[in-house]
Amino acid sequence: MENLIEKMKKLIQEIEIHNHNYYDLDSPTISDAEYDKLYYSLVDLEKKTGVVLPNSPTLRVGGDVLEGFKKRKHPKMLYSLNKVKSAQELKSWIEDIKKVSKDAKFSVEYKFDGLHLVIEYNNGEYVSATTRGNGSVGEDVTEQVRTIRSVPLNIPFKKHLFVEGEGMMTNSALKSFNLKTDEPLKNARNAVAGAIRNLDPKETAKRRLDFFCYGILMIDDEKFENQQQIHDFLQKNGFLTGDYFKIASNENEIFEEVKNVDKIKDKIDVLIDGLVISLFSTKYREEIGWTTKFPKWAIAYKFEARELSTTLKDVVWQVGRTGKVTPIAILDPVELAGATVSRATLNNIDDIRRKKVSIGSRVFVRRSNEVIPEVLGLAQEGENAKAIDEPKFCPCCGSELVKKGPLVFCLNHDGCVDQIEGRITHFASRDAFNIEGLNEKTIEEIVRTLKVKNPSDLFSLKDEDLLSLSKFKEKKAKNLLFSLQKSKIIDLKNFLYALGISEVGNKTASDFAITFGSLDALKNASYDEILAVNDVGPIIAKNVYDYFHDDQNLKEIENLLANGVQIKNPEQRNLSSKIVGKTFVLTGTLENMSRKEASDIIIKNGANVSNSVSKNTDFVLVGENPGSKLDKARALGIKIISEEEFNKMIGD
């Protein structure tokens, strides 16, 4: 028993250090998932021993009030949410609820990962804003929160009201901020905490925060029968709610929502780390009650961790198809989002310096869906940390590198094997020529053994060439030659993407194909004509113009066409359509078409598709489970349309 108590004391000491770093300094040295592991180890020991030490963090809510801010007492105690991570834990919780309310239904909402705020209104006017603090007393951040544009300063409800919600920095706002600053922010959660806990409200305003509201702490002369009424009240009074609200009757329906949101969470512009499941009816909430820390009638289902900390063991520099040499972090392997992560991107030397990472230090790493893992920043400096130096010579061919802004390039275009392999891999990829059977290992052997230098050389390969390669038998050679022949008939958008023009991705290639209609039209276009294409800026326009005025590139195109490549031009845009020149943003899942199909229809009808809502947006097309784009559209007064309305616009 004494050994277990000693373990508990050590855990409490460690957790308190991390609480101070997280809540008070806004500078965590471990990830949320690692913190949860420590916390629940303590919870398990408390259950095992039946002892809860008086200084246990399981008795506390939030952190201490910061010095420098005025203290403000909350009108009621603030509670945290207990967490479950499996279907079985969720089922057990639901069974406990059903013991009190047999026909219980449940509301399902986003669990926002930001900074908990309580905002006070009286007579329809904004009065004050307070952080969670220790759950009883928080920091007065009235002036800082006043700078948040999505916090209404006047509301229709004219009596006394305290609402709860989360101060947030959207992912797009974080990305935009980091592009303009010398000190990039680690993540959206830290970004909002640092902004609101800044004594200068002008600094808060620079981060373009948002506030997402999910509850009512206290209200005069108003009662709600269920969570839907609370949700509707908040929306009617002008609060953003994240625009996701579901009602479920059992664990199967709830878990289906968990799976659905888990798939799309990385596409949502706000950081969420789970779902909040609450007893829908308010009638039995008092009877079910609270623990000293949690309401028993609500639970948080936490998603699998997407961010952890690990040791940065080394950095290698990798040569890409354009000659750009980028740093790749070699990590102490860590299980993250269902995969073992041992490598992550670091972008460039300026990024490394801004993030203050070094070899031997502990770093935060994030993995989202199938996106390449990224090093977010320094978690803790290592005792014998070693600075990361930018290379002077190409790690592949030894050529002297050339510095262009924060990037370094190898200019040995035709002699650097890594570049050649990269270009051919891109050329053969699914969204380009889609050459089946031509994987990276085969490409490496074709380049190094057969001395293939250009994509057009692929179409000159013969049986005997392929049979000279290792692991190539007659059938495999025949299949690859058939794939090469089949790939020669190609849509213009895929052909343009396959060329590998710097900064020209799938969507931009498609926009060029539809706008110009043929390869010759784009080749002969002026810089200004290229710049006029939707979402094309000066850098892309220059890259495209320069590409088609380079003799070597034009020779490669001639070789492709001479080898039998046939380009299919797209259908002409319908310039008599009712939506010509309009800009659409899509959000949510459409019923009768995919978002890509809808985008193609919009473009074919002479309109434009954008990824973000702005004052220049004409319509937001909304499907099931829309993201925060819908909230922004409402805030800006943008016209919101359904799939049915969209079909009428374009004539079904």
N, C-alpha and C positions, 0 to 999 in steps of 0.2 A: 504493500500500500504506500509506504514512504517513497519508494522509487517512482511510483505513478504520480504522486504529488509533486516530486521534484521535476518530473517531465512537464507537468502542467505549469509550474513556475517558469521554467525555461521557455516554454511556448508562449506564455503570457508576455514575458520580457521581449521576445522576438516580435510578436504581433504588435506590441505597443510601439516599437521602433518603426515598424512599417506603417502603423496608423499615423504616427507623427509625420513621416515622410509624405504620406498620401494626402491626408486631410489638411495638415497645417502648412507643409512646405510645398504642396503640389508637385512633388518630385519623387515619385515612387521608384524603388530599386528592384521590385519584383512585379510580375504581372498579376492581374486579378485572379487568374486560375491558380497561381502559386500561393497567393494570399489565402484563397478559399481552402486550399489543401491544409495549410497551417491551422486555420480557424476551425475547420471541421475535425481535425485531429484533436484539438482541445475539447470540442463538443463531445466527441466519442469518449475521451478520458473522463469528462465530468459525468457522463452517463454511467460509465463503468465503476467509478468510485463513489458516486452519489454526492460528491463534494463540488461546490462552486466557490472558488476563492473570492474574497471580497473585491479584489482588483481585476477580476476576469473581464476581458473585453466582450464576453457573451452577455454581460449585464448592461453594456453601453450601447448607445445609438450615436453614430457619427463621431466627430472629433472635437477638440477644444476650440473655444472662441479665440480668434487671432487677436493679438495685441495691435492696436492702431485702429480698430473698428469699434464703434459704439455697440454695446450689447443690447439685444432686444429679446424679451421673453415671448415665447409663442403662446397663443391663446389656449392651445391644447398640446399635450405631449405628441411628438412625432414618432412614428414607428417605422422600423425597417420591415422587409418582407423575408419570410423564411423561404428557403430554396429547395427545389427538387430537380433531379437530373435524369430521371428514368421514368418509364411508363409505370413501373410497379410502385414507385414512390408517389407518383401522381394519383394512381388508383387508390392507394391507402388513404391519402388525404381526402379524396372525394367520398370514400366510404364513411369517414368520420363526419363529414358534412351531412351526408344522407341520414345519419342516425338522428339528427336534429330536424332536418327538412327532407322528407322522403322524395318529394318531387322537385328537388333543387335544380335550378338551371345556373349556368355560369357565364360570366362575361369574359372575353379574351381580348387583351389589348397589348400594345407594344410595351416592353420594359426598356425605357430610354436609359442610355448610359451617359449621363451628364452631371450637372450639379443641382442637387435638390434645393428648391426655392419655395418660400411661402410669400405670396403677394396679397396685400390688404387693399380693399376698396371700401369707400364709404360715400354714400349719396352719388354713386356712379363714377366717383373720381379715384384715380390711383393715389394711394396714401403712402405705402411703404413696401419694402421687400427685404426679406431676411433669409440668410442661409440656414441649413439644418442645424449647424453647430453640434451641440451634444444632445439634441432632441428636445431639450427644454428651453435652452437659450441659444440664439444664433447671432451672426454678425449682421449689422444693419448695412445693407448694400442698396439702399433706396436709389441713390443717384446713379450708381453703376447700372442697375437694372432698367432705369428710366431710358437708357440709351438703346435698349433692345427694341427694334422696330416692331416686332410681333407681340410685344406686351402692350395691350390697349391702355391708353391713359384715361379713356372715358368708356363706360359700359352702360347698357340699358338698365341693368339691375340697380336700383337706387337705395338699397339698404346696406347694412354692414356685411362684408363678405371677406373670407380668407380662402384663397385657392392654393392648391399645391401643384407643382409641376417641376419640370427639369429644364434648367438653362442648358442650351445646346449650341454647338458650332457645327454646322453641316459639313459633310465631307468636302463638298465643292468649295465652301468658304475657307476651309482649312488648306486645301490645295492652293487656292488663289493667294492666301496669306503667305504660305511658305515660299512661293515663287518670288515674293517681293521682299523677303526679310533675310538678314544675315544670321538670325538665330531661329531655325525652323522648329516648329512645335512638334512634340513627340506624337501626340494623338489628339483627337477631337475632345476627349474628356478632360485631359490636362489643359487643353487650350481654353476651354470655357471656365475652368476653375481659376486659372491664372488671370483671366480677363476680369471676372467678377470680383475676385479678391484683390484687385488693384485699387490702390487708394485714389488714383486719378481716373475719373470717369471717361476722360478723352481717350485714354488707352483702351478702356473697355470697348468704346464705340468702334475702334479700328478693326476689331475682330468680327464685326457683323454677325452678332449672335442671334439666336432665336430662343423662344420659350414655348415648350410644349406642355400643355396643361392636362392633368388627368384626374384631379380630385378636388373635393371641397373640404377644407379643414373645419370651417365654422361658417354658418350663415344665419341671418336673422329672419324669422317668420317665413320660412320656406322648408317644405319637407319633400323628400323624394322617395318613391316607392321602390325604385330599382336603379341599377347602374346606367341603363339606357337614358333615363330621365336626367341623370347627372351629366352624362356625356352630351346630350342635346342642349342642356342649359349652358354648358361651357362653350359650345359652338355658337349658340345664339348670341352670346355675349362677346364674341369676337376672338376667342382663344383658339390657337392652333392645337389640335389634338392628335396629329399624326395620321388622321383619316384612316384608321384601321380599328374596327370594332366588330366583334363577332359574338354570337350567343350560342352556347353549346349545352347539351343535356347530359353528356356522359364522357367518360375518359377517352373513348374511341374518337368522338367528334373533336375533343380538345387536342388529342395527340395528332389528328389529321391536320389541324391548324398549325401545330408545332412544326410538323414536317414541311408544310407548304411555306411557312414564313422562313424556316431555316434555309430553304432553297434560294429565296430571293433577297435575304437580308443584306447581302453585300451590294445589291443594286439600289437599295434604299439610301437616300442622301443623308440620313441621320444615323447615328451609331445606336444600335440596339443590341442588347446581350441576352435577350430572352423574351418571354411573354408573361404578362401578369394575368392570373386567373382568379376571379373574385366571385363570391356568391352573388348571383344576379339580383335577387330580392334583398332589400335592406331590412326586411321584417325580422329575420332571425340573426342578424349580425351581432346585436347586443347579447343575445342568449348564448351564441357560440363564443363570443368574447375575444380576449387578448391574452398573450403571455406578457411578461415584463418588457419584451422587446418586439414581438410580432403580433399582428392580428391573426387569429386562428381561421378567419373566414376568407383569407386571401393567401395566395402562394405565388412565387416566381418560378417559372420553368426556365432554367439557364441553358443556353446553347453551349455546344462544345467550344472550348477555348480556341480563339483564332490568334491569340497573342501570348507569347511567353518570353522569358529571358533565358539566354544561354551564353556560352563563352565563344567569342570570336577567336578562332585558332590561327587563321591566316587570311591573306587576301591574294587572289590570283587575278591577273589582267587578261581579259579575253578579247580577241579580235573578231569584230562582226563583219557582215557582208559589205558594209559601206566603208570599212576601214577604221571605224570608230573603235577605240580600245577602252573597254569598261571594266571596272573592278567587280569581282565576285567574292563575296564573303564565304569563307570556309568555316563552318560552325561545328561546335560540339553537338552531335545529332540530338534532336528533340522531337517528340511526338506532338504534332500540331495539326488540328483539323483533319484527323484521319490519315495523316501521312508522316513519314519520318523526314524531317527537314534537316539537311546538312549543308545546303548552299543557299545564298540569298543575294539579292541585288543591292548595290551601293551607289549606283548612278554615275558619279564622277568624283574627282578629288575635292571639289568645293563642297559637295554633299557630305563627304567623309569629314571634312573639317568643321562644317556647320553642326553635324551630329556629334562631334567630339569623340568619335569611336577610335579605338586603337586595338592592335593585336594583343590578345591576352586579357582584354576587358570583357565585362559582361554586358550584353546588349539586348534590347527588346527586338523581337522578330514577329512579324505578322504574316499570316497566310490567309487569303480570301479565295474560296472556291479553288479553281485551277490556276489562279494567277500566281506568277512567280513570287515566292516569299520575299519580303523586303525587310531590311534592317531599319528600324524606326529611329533608334537613337541609343545613347549610352544609358545603361542601368547602373553600373558601378565600375569604377576604374580598377583595373587589376594592379597588384603590387609591382609586377615587373612588366607593365604594359609597354608595348613598342609602337612607335609612330608608324603610320602607313605612308610610304613614299610613292610618288607618281613615277612611272617608268620613263626612261629617255629613249629606249629602243624597243621596237616591235618584239613581243615575246614569241612570235611565230617565225618571221623571216629576218629579224635583226636590223631592219631599216630604221633610220633615225625618225622618231615621231615628231609630228608637227602639232603645236598647240593652237586651238581655235576656241577662244573663250574658256569655259571650264572643261572643255573636252580635248582629248588627244587623238590624233589620227595617224594611221599608216598609209602613206600615199603610194605604196608599191601595189597598185591595183591588179596588175596582171601576174605578179610574181609571188604574192603572198597566198599560200595555200589555204589558210583559214578563211580568207575573204572569198576565194573562188568557191570553196565548199559551202559557205554561207549563202552566196548568190544562187547557186544551183539548188540548194535545199529550199530556199524561198520560192524559186521558180517552179519547183515540182510540187509545192504544197497544195492542199485541198482548195483553197480560195484562188489559186493561180492556175497552173496547167493540170493540177490534180493527177499526177502520174503515179498510178498504183504500182507498188513493188519497188519504188525508188526511195528507200529509207536512208537515214543519215550514214549508216555503216557502208551501204552500197555506194553512196555518193563519194564517201571518203576514198574508197578503193578505186572508183572510176577516175577520180581526180589524180590520185597519187600513182596509180599503175598505168592507166591509159592516157595520162597527161591531158585530160579534158580541161579546157580553160573557160569556155563560155557555154551558156545554156544551149545555144544553137548547135553546139557540137554533139549534144545528146542524140539529135535526129540523124546523125551520120554513123552512129554505132551499128556494128554488124554482129552476127552470130558469133563469129570467131573472136571478136573483141571481148564479148561477155563471157564466153567459155574459157577465156584465159584467166578469169578472176576466180578467187577461192570460193567454194560453196556454190558455184554456178554450174548446174547441169543443163541439159538441152531444154527441159520443160521450163525451168526458171528463166532461161535466156529468151525463150519464145514468148513467155508471158510478158516480160518486160518490154520486148520489142512491140508487142501488140498494144500495150498500154501507151507507149510513146506515139504510136500511129493514131490511136484513138484520141489522144489529147490534142491533136493538131487542129481540131475544130473547136474553137473557143470563143466565148462571148467577149466583147470589147472590154467590159469592166474587169474581167478576170485577166485579160491580156495586159491591161495597163497596170494592174496590181502586180503581176508577175515581173514586170520590168524592174521593180525594186527601186523606184524613184524615192529619194529621201523624203520622209514625212507623209508619203501618200499611202494611206491605209485603204481598207475595203470600201468604206463609205465614200471617201474622197474619189477613189477610182470610179465608183458607180456614178457619182455626181458628174465627173468629167465625161463619162461615156454618154450619159443622157443629155447633158448640155451641148456637147459638140457633135455627137451622133456618129463620128467616124474617126479613125486614127489620123487620117490626113488633115482633117479639120483641126484637131488638137495640135498636131505637129506644126501647122502653119499659123496658129493663133498668136496674137501679140500678148505681151506681158499683161496689159490692161484687160484684155479679154479673158485671160486665165484668172486674174484677180477678181473679176466680176462674178465668178461662180460662187454659189452660196457656201458660207463657212470657210472659204479659202482666204488665207491671209497673205501678207507680202512674202513670208519665208517660203511657203509652199509654192506660191506663184513663181518665185524666182527659181526654185528647184526644178519645177516642171519646164519652164522656159529654157533654162540652161541645159537640161537633159536633152531636149529635142534640137539643140543647137551645138551638140557635141558630135563630131564626125565618127568617133568610135562607137557611140551609142546608136547612131543612125545605121552604121555598118552592121551592127548586131541585129537590128530590126530587119534589115534587108536579108541577112542570112536566115533568119527565122522564116520569113515569107518564102525565100527560095527553097527552103527545106519542106515546103508544103503546108505551113501553118495558115489556116483560113480563119479570119476574124468575122464573127457575126455581129453586125451592128444592132443596137437596140431599137425598139419601137420609138417613133418620134413622139415628142411630148404633145399632149393635147392642149394647145394654146387657146382653145375656145372654151375651156372648162371654167366653171364658176369660181374655182379656187386658185386660179393663176396668180402667182406672186405672193400668196399667203404663206405664213409660217406656222407649222404645226409642231406640238410636242406630244409625245405618247407616254401614257403611264398605265400600269395595270395589265391584266391579261384579257385580251379580246376573245369573244365567244366564237366567231365564225372565221377568223383569220389570225395569222400570227402578226406580231408587230412589224416584222420585216416585210410581210406581204402588204400591210397597210402603208408602210413607208414607201414601198415601190409604187403603189397606186397613187399616193400623194405626189411623188416626184413625176410620174408619167402624166399627171394632170397639171403640170406646170407650177406646182407649189414646192415649198421647202420643208425639210424636217430638221428640227434642232433637238439637241440633247438636254437643254436647260430652259426653264421658263424665265422670260425677261419681259420688259415693257414692249419689246418688238414682236412678241408672240401674239398671233391672232387667235388660235384655237388650241385647247388642250383636249385631246381625245382620251377618254377615260374608260378603262375596263375594270375587271374584278381586281380587288386587292391593290388599289393604286398606292403610290408612294407619296412622299412629301411634295412632289411637284404639284399635286392637286391643291394642297394648302397654299403654296406660293401663288398659284393661279387665282385662287379666291382672294388672297390678300391684295393682288395687283388688279383685280377686276377683269381678268382675262376670260373670254367666252369658253365655257366648258361644254363639251358635246359627248354624246353617247355614240356607240357603234352604229345604232339605228339612224341617228341624225347624220353621222358621217356618210353612210350609204346613200342617204337622200341627197346630200351635197354633191356627190360624185355620180349621181344617177344610177345607183345600185350596180 
